[in-house]
Amino acid sequence: MHLLSAGAASTGYRIWLCIPAIAYAFVVLVWHCNGTDPLTGDELFYLTVAESIAGDFDLDVSNNLQQHGFRSPGWRESHCIARPYGWFSIHSLGLSALLALPWKLWGPLGARLTMAALCGLAAPLLCRVIERIWMSPSNSSSIGVALALGMPFLAASSQIYPDLLAGLLLLFAADSAICRDRVARVPGCREVLLSMSLAFLPWLHIKYAAAALVGLG
């Protein structure tokens, strides 16, 4: 009886942590159906590079810019740099590469849902960090879900920008650092995943390079 109740509690705990991800996806779908989710600012260029990677297998966005009509004076020049062999985005490539396949399969909606799914990891990560510090699973799950359903996650989880994703990678690094202090031996697969996460940070934006170096050091 005790094992059955423990299993039910564990299942309820996992479902509880999935609520933010479901909410993010719901927001994306509602905005998409209402036509209130236009691509703006840097989002256009992150996805233009994603389109070039998925469709042309290169980083030259000249044909993609022409196809989408980015001919406004200064618009292309403010986001791309010209070279004799084409136009290339000044934005980091990590996010575009990550969204290339979802963009190719499902377009802007696929890219936004992918971002929402990745940001859905916020609740479990927040919960784990709080639990390691506070040692209270029930309270940590409630706080983690509450934080994940607040700002900026709920409104910004589907935006095509690297900041929230970088924050989640750093949160995973913080959880791993706490785990190292509490556990005699950290699983090798976790160390590999941590190294890959930190190495990916500069590919999201060069401003995260310092944090990546500190974590890898």
MARPA-949829 format. One record per residue: residue in three letters; z, x, y of N, C-alpha, C, CB in turn. Coordinates in pm, whole numbers, plus 50000, padded with zeros to 5 digits. Each point is the difference from the previous one (the first is absolute). Last residue first. Glycine has a CB too. Layout:
<sites>
[site "ala",[Z,X,Y],[Z,X,Y],[Z,X,Y],[Z,X,Y]];
...
</sites>
This chain:
<sites>
[site "gly",[48382,53574,52573],[50080,50121,50002],[50131,49986,49930],[49893,50057,50209]];
[site "leu",[49802,49582,49855],[49952,50090,49895],[50080,50128,49994],[49773,49904,50028]];
[site "gly",[50326,49780,50314],[50026,49941,49869],[49957,50091,49886],[49972,49777,50102]];
[site "val",[49938,50355,50343],[50144,49998,49978],[50031,49945,49861],[50039,49969,50248]];
[site "leu",[49516,50021,49887],[50043,50138,49977],[50150,50006,49974],[49814,50083,50145]];
[site "ala",[49999,49502,49980],[49956,50038,49865],[50047,50141,49965],[49800,49849,50025]];
[site "ala",[50276,49991,50411],[50087,49931,49904],[49964,50038,49858],[50028,49810,50160]];
[site "ala",[49692,50352,50177],[50133,50063,50009],[50097,49938,49901],[49959,50051,50242]];
[site "ala",[49606,49761,49806],[49998,50127,49928],[50138,50067,50000],[49758,50026,50062]];
[site "tyr",[50077,49551,50151],[50097,49996,49891],[50007,50131,49924],[49961,49757,49981]];
[site "lys",[49728,50158,50376],[50135,50000,50058],[50109,49994,49893],[49908,49887,50202]];
[site "ile",[49615,50082,49708],[50049,50137,50011],[50143,50004,50057],[49764,50078,50032]];
[site "his",[50046,49513,49671],[49993,50044,50140],[50064,50137,50010],[50007,49761,50086]];
[site "leu",[49863,50051,49495],[50013,49875,50075],[49993,50027,50150],[50139,49902,49814]];
[site "trp",[49861,50457,49893],[49870,49933,49989],[50003,49863,50065],[49955,50126,49789]];
[site "pro",[50440,50141,50174],[49909,50051,50105],[49861,49937,49995],[50126,50213,49993]];
[site "leu",[50191,49649,49664],[50039,49963,50137],[49907,50056,50107],[50232,49991,49919]];
[site "phe",[49765,50096,49592],[49906,49901,50053],[50029,49967,50147],[49976,49906,49769]];
[site "ala",[50304,50383,49967],[49872,50068,50028],[49899,49905,50063],[50043,50155,49808]];
[site "leu",[50373,49674,50046],[50018,50084,50119],[49870,50071,50037],[50243,50032,49938]];
[site "ser",[49757,49708,49670],[50024,49913,50116],[50012,50081,50127],[50115,49835,49852]];
[site "met",[49848,50393,49734],[49873,49937,50037],[50016,49912,50125],[49930,50004,49759]];
[site "ser",[50458,50190,50058],[49913,50104,50056],[49867,49942,50046],[50109,50170,49851]];
[site "leu",[50189,49542,49922],[50052,50037,50133],[49910,50103,50067],[50234,49951,49921]];
[site "leu",[49672,49930,49637],[49966,49890,50091],[50048,50029,50141],[50013,49840,49809]];
[site "val",[50107,50465,49856],[49856,50005,50021],[49957,49892,50100],[49967,50090,49767]];
[site "glu",[50480,49910,50096],[49973,50117,50084],[49851,50012,50032],[50198,50116,49900]];
[site "arg",[49939,49554,49796],[50042,49963,50136],[49973,50115,50097],[50176,49847,49905]];
[site "cys",[49747,50221,49637],[49898,49911,50055],[50034,49958,50142],[49948,49918,49769]];
[site "gly",[50364,50344,49981],[49885,50077,50047],[49893,49913,50062],[50049,50165,49825]];
[site "pro",[50484,49705,50182],[49883,49997,49910],[49880,50072,50060],[50083,49784,49907]];
[site "val",[50414,50364,50223],[49906,49897,50042],[49881,50002,49907],[50075,50017,50241]];
[site "arg",[50461,50147,49706],[49860,50034,49978],[49912,49881,50038],[50063,50160,49815]];
[site "ala",[50403,49831,50279],[49989,50140,49964],[49854,50044,49984],[50222,49984,49888]];
[site "val",[49947,49626,50451],[49963,50017,49859],[49979,50147,49971],[49894,49772,49995]];
[site "arg",[50222,50070,50445],[50086,49918,49913],[49977,50028,49852],[50000,49826,50175]];
[site "asp",[49751,50380,50192],[50141,50030,50023],[50092,49931,49900],[49947,50027,50240]];
[site "arg",[49583,49892,49756],[50025,50140,49963],[50148,50036,50015],[49767,50057,50070]];
[site "cys",[50084,49520,50078],[50005,50007,49854],[50029,50142,49953],[49840,49808,49986]];
[site "ile",[50082,50115,50470],[50132,49950,49962],[50019,50008,49849],[49999,49846,50199]];
[site "ala",[49579,50267,49963],[50098,50100,50045],[50142,49957,49963],[49846,50064,50189]];
[site "ser",[49801,49636,49730],[49996,50111,49905],[50101,50108,50038],[49758,49952,49957]];
[site "asp",[50184,49685,50335],[50063,49953,49876],[50004,50112,49897],[49919,49768,50046]];
[site "ala",[49850,50317,50351],[50144,49993,50026],[50075,49956,49875],[49954,49947,50241]];
[site "ala",[49578,50052,49742],[50050,50137,50003],[50151,50003,50025],[49776,50078,50084]];
[site "phe",[50006,49509,49939],[50004,50046,49862],[50053,50142,49991],[49807,49849,49945]];
[site "leu",[50120,49984,50479],[50114,49931,49940],[50015,50037,49854],[49970,49810,50161]];
[site "leu",[49655,50345,50069],[50119,50074,50043],[50127,49935,49945],[49879,50073,50208]];
[site "leu",[49718,49707,49712],[49999,50127,49928],[50121,50085,50037],[49750,49993,49993]];
[site "leu",[50185,49607,50241],[50040,49973,49863],[50001,50127,49916],[49906,49769,50020]];
[site "gly",[49939,50256,50425],[50143,49973,49998],[50050,49973,49859],[49982,49909,50231]];
[site "ala",[49556,50137,49839],[50067,50130,50011],[50152,49982,49997],[49806,50089,50133]];
[site "leu",[49939,49522,49877],[49982,50067,49872],[50068,50137,50001],[49782,49878,49967]];
[site "leu",[50208,49878,50432],[50092,49939,49905],[49990,50068,49863],[49982,49782,50123]];
[site "asp",[49715,50374,50215],[50140,50023,50033],[50099,49941,49898],[49930,50002,50238]];
[site "pro",[49553,50008,49807],[50073,50079,49900],[50152,50001,50016],[49799,50139,49989]];
[site "tyr",[49816,49458,50107],[50055,50117,50069],[50088,50076,49902],[49992,49882,50226]];
[site "ile",[49764,49646,49786],[49936,50120,49945],[50041,50121,50084],[49803,49864,49913]];
[site "gln",[50473,49656,49979],[49919,50071,50099],[49950,50132,49943],[50131,49893,50185]];
[site "ser",[50172,49776,49605],[49858,49998,49964],[49912,50074,50101],[50040,49784,49887]];
[site "ser",[50443,50169,50163],[49977,50055,49865],[49853,50008,49965],[50219,49908,49933]];
[site "ala",[50027,49922,50477],[49913,50117,50004],[49964,50054,49862],[50101,50056,50218]];
[site "ala",[50191,49555,49879],[49881,49984,50085],[49900,50114,49985],[50142,49875,50160]];
[site "leu",[50269,50127,49589],[49937,49870,49977],[49871,49985,50080],[50226,49904,49957]];
[site "phe",[50049,50501,50087],[49930,49982,49873],[49923,49869,49993],[50176,50137,49894]];
[site "pro",[50120,50090,50459],[49859,49967,50023],[49925,49958,49874],[50005,50160,50187]];
[site "met",[50389,49604,49879],[49898,50078,50070],[50028,50148,49977],[49970,49818,50175]];
[site "gly",[50196,49846,49444],[50010,50006,50145],[49884,50075,50061],[50247,49990,49981]];
[site "leu",[49849,49954,49546],[49943,49876,50054],[50008,49995,50153],[50065,49885,49788]];
[site "ala",[50117,50479,49963],[49857,49997,49970],[49932,49875,50054],[50045,50135,49797]];
[site "leu",[50428,49918,50240],[49932,50097,50085],[49848,49995,49979],[50204,50148,49993]];
[site "ala",[50061,49582,49728],[50010,49953,50139],[49928,50095,50096],[50220,49892,49945]];
[site "val",[49815,50231,49601],[49904,49890,50017],[50003,49949,50144],[50029,49935,49758]];
[site "gly",[50285,50397,50129],[49865,50053,49989],[49894,49893,50023],[50085,50170,49841]];
[site "ile",[50372,49706,50140],[49970,50071,50124],[49857,50053,49998],[50242,50063,50024]];
[site "ser",[49916,49730,49587],[49995,49901,50109],[49960,50067,50131],[50176,49862,49884]];
[site "ser",[49897,50412,49742],[49878,49922,49983],[49985,49898,50112],[50014,50032,49752]];
[site "ser",[50380,50226,50231],[49886,50083,50039],[49869,49923,49986],[50125,50206,49929]];
[site "asn",[50285,49595,49929],[49990,50008,50146],[49878,50079,50044],[50247,49985,50013]];
[site "ser",[49838,49986,49524],[49977,49867,50054],[49982,50003,50152],[50132,49903,49811]];
[site "pro",[49975,50507,49952],[49866,49946,49973],[49973,49865,50065],[50007,50123,49787]];
[site "ser",[50313,50296,50344],[50019,49856,49978],[49865,49934,49979],[50210,50001,50141]];
[site "met",[49915,50472,50005],[50041,49973,49862],[50029,49853,49974],[50094,50229,49992]];
[site "trp",[49749,50051,50411],[50106,49900,50004],[50058,49969,49863],[49891,49905,50200]];
[site "ile",[49747,50413,49868],[50100,50032,50102],[50123,49911,49986],[49818,50075,50155]];
[site "arg",[49810,49860,49562],[50049,50135,49975],[50111,50038,50098],[49774,50064,49910]];
[site "glu",[50002,49523,50149],[50087,49997,49882],[50057,50138,49970],[49866,49810,49909]];
[site "ile",[49817,50145,50437],[50127,49938,50039],[50098,50000,49883],[49879,49856,50168]];
[site "val",[49687,50298,49747],[50068,50092,50091],[50137,49945,50038],[49779,50079,50088]];
[site "arg",[49942,49648,49648],[50046,50117,49925],[50078,50096,50090],[49802,49978,49848]];
[site "cys",[49994,49638,50349],[50109,49963,49911],[50058,50121,49928],[49895,49775,49969]];
[site "leu",[49718,50276,50294],[50118,49981,50084],[50123,49968,49914],[49853,49919,50187]];
[site "leu",[49740,50108,49585],[50041,50131,50051],[50125,49990,50087],[49761,50075,49992]];
[site "pro",[50042,49522,49838],[50061,50082,49895],[50050,50136,50049],[49852,49885,49839]];
[site "ala",[49921,49842,50485],[50125,49940,49953],[50064,50081,49887],[49912,49776,50066]];
[site "ala",[49657,50354,50106],[50110,50023,50095],[50133,49948,49946],[49836,49985,50189]];
[site "leu",[49710,49979,49618],[50096,50093,49939],[50120,50025,50091],[49812,50107,49877]];
[site "gly",[49806,49633,50252],[50091,49924,49917],[50102,50088,49928],[49821,49832,49973]];
[site "cys",[49811,50335,50282],[50121,49977,50080],[50101,49915,49925],[49863,50018,50207]];
[site "leu",[49722,50055,49588],[50070,50128,50013],[50129,49984,50079],[49780,50119,49989]];
[site "ala",[49942,49505,49975],[50058,50034,49869],[50077,50132,50006],[49813,49876,49888]];
[site "ala",[49947,49986,50494],[50115,49912,49978],[50070,50033,49868],[49887,49820,50133]];
[site "met",[49711,50403,49968],[50108,50047,50087],[50127,49917,49980],[49829,50077,50166]];
[site "thr",[49792,49780,49606],[50046,50128,49945],[50114,50056,50084],[49771,50044,49909]];
[site "leu",[50011,49573,50246],[50086,49968,49886],[50053,50127,49933],[49870,49787,49965]];
[site "arg",[49819,50262,50386],[50127,49948,50051],[50096,49966,49885],[49880,49911,50203]];
[site "ala",[49682,50232,49688],[50073,50108,50065],[50137,49953,50047],[49782,50104,50071]];
[site "gly",[49924,49576,49750],[50049,50090,49896],[50082,50114,50058],[49803,49941,49862]];
[site "leu",[49981,49766,50435],[50111,49932,49932],[50060,50089,49892],[49892,49777,50047]];
[site "pro",[49715,50371,50183],[50124,50010,50080],[50120,49934,49933],[49858,50002,50203]];
[site "gly",[49774,50091,49442],[49986,50003,50145],[50133,50009,50072],[49794,49870,49975]];
[site "trp",[50102,50136,49533],[50039,49872,50062],[49996,50002,50154],[50142,49961,49802]];
[site "leu",[49709,50411,49896],[50006,49884,49911],[50019,49869,50075],[50093,50149,49825]];
[site "lys",[49899,50276,50403],[49870,49981,49935],[50000,49872,49916],[49966,50249,49995]];
[site "trp",[50440,49884,50211],[49901,49958,50100],[49866,49971,49934],[50117,50137,50174]];
[site "pro",[50229,50040,49556],[50025,49860,50038],[49900,49948,50102],[50241,50038,49953]];
[site "leu",[49717,50422,49933],[49964,49910,49890],[50032,49854,50032],[50041,50188,49841]];
[site "ala",[50078,50146,50484],[49855,49998,49976],[49961,49900,49891],[49989,50239,50071]];
[site "leu",[50458,49902,50121],[49949,49864,50013],[49851,49987,49966],[50172,49962,50174]];
[site "leu",[50067,50459,49817],[50084,49909,49923],[49942,49859,49997],[50199,50139,50060]];
[site "ala",[49603,50195,50211],[49972,50026,49859],[50078,49904,49911],[49957,50241,50054]];
[site "ser",[50127,49739,50407],[49864,49954,49971],[49965,50020,49854],[49933,50053,50235]];
[site "leu",[50477,50118,49924],[50003,49854,49994],[49862,49944,49965],[50187,49997,50169]];
[site "gly",[49849,50479,49888],[50081,49948,49890],[49996,49849,49985],[50145,50194,50033]];
[site "leu",[49647,50117,50310],[49919,49938,49896],[50082,49928,49892],[49832,50176,50043]];
[site "ser",[50236,49914,50521],[50026,50060,49870],[49937,49917,49888],[50215,50098,50088]];
[site "his",[49563,49894,50403],[50122,49953,49933],[50014,50065,49863],[49985,49781,50123]];
[site "ile",[49639,50264,50180],[50108,50093,50034],[50130,49960,49931],[49890,50045,50221]];
[site "ser",[49579,49870,49613],[50120,49941,50060],[50103,50108,50030],[49956,49785,49877]];
[site "phe",[49504,50293,50120],[50114,50001,49910],[50125,49950,50073],[49898,50190,49871]];
[site "trp",[49510,49857,50134],[50120,49963,50072],[50115,49985,49901],[49863,49882,50180]];
[site "gly",[49677,50450,49765],[50049,49863,50001],[50123,49979,50087],[49909,49980,49775]];
[site "tyr",[49842,50442,50148],[49967,49928,49877],[50064,49862,49995],[49980,50218,49885]];
[site "pro",[50082,50094,50481],[49854,49997,49977],[49961,49917,49878],[49988,50224,50104]];
[site "arg",[50455,49627,50140],[49960,50128,49943],[49849,49994,49973],[50231,50038,49897]];
[site "ala",[50196,49665,50383],[49861,50023,49962],[49980,50141,49947],[49926,49834,50172]];
[site "ile",[50508,49805,49829],[49953,50125,50056],[49860,50028,49946],[50238,50090,50021]];
[site "cys",[50104,49444,50069],[49922,50087,49912],[49961,50127,50074],[49913,49800,49875]];
[site "his",[50334,49837,50326],[50054,49997,49864],[49928,50095,49905],[50065,49765,50041]];
[site "ser",[49823,50165,50429],[50146,50007,50004],[50062,50003,49861],[49993,49880,50217]];
[site "glu",[49531,50073,49859],[50045,50133,50037],[50152,50014,50000],[49794,50021,50136]];
[site "arg",[49991,49557,49787],[49980,50090,49887],[50059,50137,50031],[49792,49876,49935]];
[site "trp",[50230,49817,50414],[50072,49945,49884],[49989,50094,49880],[49956,49767,50082]];
[site "gly",[49818,50292,50355],[50131,50061,49981],[50075,49953,49877],[50008,50020,50242]];
[site "pro",[49612,49666,49919],[50019,50133,50058],[50143,50050,49980],[49822,49948,50169]];
[site "ser",[49960,49710,49477],[50059,49994,50134],[50022,50142,50053],[50111,49779,49945]];
[site "arg",[49714,50068,49615],[49915,50071,50095],[50056,49998,50142],[49805,49942,49857]];
[site "phe",[50268,49902,49616],[50092,50068,50091],[49920,50086,50098],[50181,50002,49822]];
[site "gly",[49675,49688,49791],[49974,49978,50141],[50099,50064,50096],[49897,49794,49930]];
[site "his",[50039,50204,49567],[50100,49908,50055],[49989,49985,50151],[50150,50063,49813]];
[site "gln",[49553,50226,49947],[49997,49874,49926],[50095,49897,50060],[49940,50126,49795]];
[site "gln",[50056,50320,50368],[49881,49925,50042],[49995,49863,49934],[49879,50216,50033]];
[site "leu",[50463,50074,49833],[50021,49959,50139],[49882,49919,50051],[50140,50203,50039]];
[site "asn",[49826,49990,49537],[50097,49891,49998],[50026,49947,50140],[50104,50098,49797]];
[site "asn",[49620,50283,50137],[49931,49877,49959],[50094,49880,49999],[49845,50138,49862]];
[site "ser",[50345,50285,50249],[49892,49964,50093],[49935,49868,49964],[49959,50242,50039]];
[site "val",[50422,50035,49764],[50005,49855,50026],[49888,49954,50093],[50246,50009,49968]];
[site "asp",[49904,50400,49656],[49915,49976,50118],[49990,49849,50023],[49867,50214,49957]];
[site "leu",[50349,50002,49667],[50088,49971,50113],[49923,49978,50130],[50176,50135,49889]];
[site "asp",[49697,49763,49557],[50009,50108,50098],[50092,49956,50114],[49768,50082,49940]];
[site "phe",[50056,49643,49685],[50065,50118,49940],[49995,50120,50094],[49937,49915,49774]];
[site "asp",[49914,49608,50284],[49909,50114,50014],[50052,50126,49933],[49923,49901,50212]];
[site "gly",[50324,49676,49764],[49858,49966,49991],[49906,50118,49999],[50057,49794,50114]];
[site "ala",[50432,50243,49918],[49970,49915,49886],[49851,49975,49982],[50220,49893,50032]];
[site "ile",[49938,50364,50341],[50042,50067,49875],[49955,49918,49879],[50198,50101,50119]];
[site "ser",[49730,49713,50305],[49911,50115,49980],[50034,50072,49870],[49976,50025,50249]];
[site "glu",[50302,49621,49888],[49869,49949,49961],[49904,50114,49970],[50039,49796,50139]];
[site "ala",[50380,50313,50037],[50015,49950,49863],[49867,49948,49946],[50240,49940,50049]];
[site "val",[49775,50184,50401],[50002,50118,49914],[50015,49959,49853],[50100,50137,50188]];
[site "thr",[49930,49522,50119],[49863,50052,50004],[49989,50125,49914],[49969,49907,50232]];
[site "leu",[50453,49901,49833],[49921,49928,49900],[49853,50041,50002],[50159,49810,50019]];
[site "tyr",[50140,50378,50298],[50053,50032,49867],[49913,49935,49892],[50235,50018,50095]];
[site "phe",[49666,49870,50344],[49950,50132,49963],[50059,50049,49870],[49970,50050,50240]];
[site "leu",[50160,49528,49946],[49855,49999,49981],[49950,50134,49948],[49979,49831,50182]];
[site "glu",[50474,50121,49952],[49974,49938,49869],[49851,50004,49968],[50199,49849,50031]];
[site "asp",[49992,50291,50393],[49974,50102,49899],[49970,49940,49863],[50148,50153,50128]];
[site "gly",[49808,49488,50236],[50042,50137,50025],[49960,50096,49890],[50188,49909,50128]];
[site "thr",[49806,49601,49701],[50004,50046,50139],[50037,50148,50005],[50064,49770,50076]];
[site "leu",[49780,49768,49595],[50023,50144,50000],[49990,50051,50143],[49909,50022,49764]];
[site "pro",[50248,49466,50111],[49885,50087,50028],[50040,50147,49993],[49901,49821,50145]];
[site "asp",[50318,49714,49724],[50029,50139,49960],[49881,50092,50029],[50155,49914,49822]];
[site "thr",[49899,49583,50201],[50084,50063,50104],[50036,50144,49965],[50091,49774,50057]];
[site "gly",[49666,49838,49704],[49918,50087,50083],[50077,50069,50111],[49813,49853,49948]];
[site "asn",[50333,49847,49679],[49997,49947,50137],[49914,50084,50092],[50227,49908,49964]];
[site "cys",[49840,50221,49583],[49944,49864,49996],[49987,49939,50139],[50098,49971,49773]];
[site "his",[50114,50450,50184],[49858,50012,49964],[49933,49862,50001],[50052,50205,49861]];
[site "trp",[50414,49822,50208],[49927,50052,50117],[49851,50008,49971],[50204,50131,50068]];
[site "val",[50071,49743,49576],[50003,49897,50104],[49921,50046,50122],[50224,49920,49918]];
[site "leu",[49833,50388,49731],[49909,49892,49961],[49995,49890,50106],[50048,50050,49760]];
[site "val",[50257,50311,50299],[49861,50049,50005],[49902,49886,49972],[50076,50228,49926]];
[site "val",[50383,49681,50024],[49965,50015,50142],[49855,50044,50014],[50239,50057,50056]];
[site "phe",[49937,49928,49511],[49984,49864,50053],[49957,50005,50147],[50174,49915,49839]];
[site "ala",[49941,50488,49945],[49870,49951,49954],[49971,49860,50055],[50025,50139,49793]];
[site "tyr",[50399,50045,50299],[49895,50077,50068],[49862,49948,49962],[50149,50202,50004]];
[site "ala",[50221,49616,49769],[49994,49952,50140],[49891,50074,50077],[50245,49946,49992]];
[site "ile",[49848,50194,49571],[49936,49868,49996],[49984,49945,50142],[50098,49957,49771]];
[site "ala",[50141,50440,50182],[49859,50024,49971],[49922,49869,49996],[50062,50205,49870]];
[site "pro",[50414,49772,50188],[49928,50052,50117],[49852,50023,49975],[50211,50108,50070]];
[site "ile",[50061,49744,49558],[49979,49899,50104],[49929,50057,50123],[50204,49885,49919]];
[site "cys",[49960,50347,49670],[49855,49973,50016],[49971,49905,50116],[49972,50038,49755]];
[site "leu",[50473,50083,50093],[49940,50112,50072],[49850,49982,50021],[50176,50148,49903]];
[site "trp",[50068,49530,49845],[50053,50001,50136],[49935,50109,50083],[50217,49911,49915]];
[site "ile",[49699,50074,49623],[49928,49895,50070],[50040,49995,50146],[49985,49869,49789]];
[site "arg",[50252,50424,49931],[49862,50047,50022],[49918,49896,50077],[50014,50136,49789]];
[site "tyr",[50426,49747,50087],[50006,50110,50096],[49859,50049,50033],[50225,50067,49911]];
[site "gly",[49835,49616,49746],[50016,49940,50132],[50000,50103,50111],[50126,49817,49894]];
[site "thr",[49870,50338,49664],[49872,49934,50032],[50005,49936,50138],[49962,49958,49756]];
[site "ser",[50435,50233,50077],[49903,50104,50031],[49864,49941,50038],[50120,50154,49842]];
[site "ala",[50220,49555,50013],[50034,50053,50132],[49900,50106,50043],[50242,49953,49958]];
[site "ala",[49723,49873,49608],[49960,49900,50099],[50027,50048,50141],[50046,49821,49835]];
[site "gly",[50103,50448,49810],[49855,50000,50009],[49949,49902,50102],[49990,50069,49765]];
[site "ala",[50470,49941,50145],[49960,50123,50070],[49849,50006,50017],[50202,50118,49907]];
[site "ser",[49978,49533,49838],[50029,49979,50143],[49961,50121,50082],[50187,49849,49938]];
[site "leu",[49770,50180,49594],[49906,49901,50053],[50022,49978,50149],[49992,49890,49776]];
[site "leu",[50307,50389,49991],[49870,50066,50015],[49897,49905,50058],[50054,50148,49808]];
[site "his",[50375,49684,50089],[50008,50090,50115],[49866,50067,50025],[50243,50040,49953]];
[site "met",[49805,49692,49670],[50000,49917,50121],[50000,50086,50125],[50122,49820,49876]];
</sites>
